[in-house]
């Protein structure tokens, strides 16, 4: 599967479908999280700083909980709020 913006992934997917479709582990390595999010390390860490996603330490280095990437996917598919 080619990597693209989260909004480009087919909606709607459950968390399980999201994990299976992208072959993601429970804690996604930073490099892979950047690929899934289609962004660089700097943007990923900006998302962390803003509280939109967590970065956790593990023995193999830092990673992002798959639930946080899924939440960004859901937000990317949320209907636009009308004023």
Buried (B, 14 or more C-beta within 10 A) or exposed (E): EEEEEBEEBEEEBEBEEBBEEBEBEEBBBBEBBBBBBEBEEEEBBEBBEEEEBEBEEEEEEBBBBBEBBBBBBBEBBEEEEEE
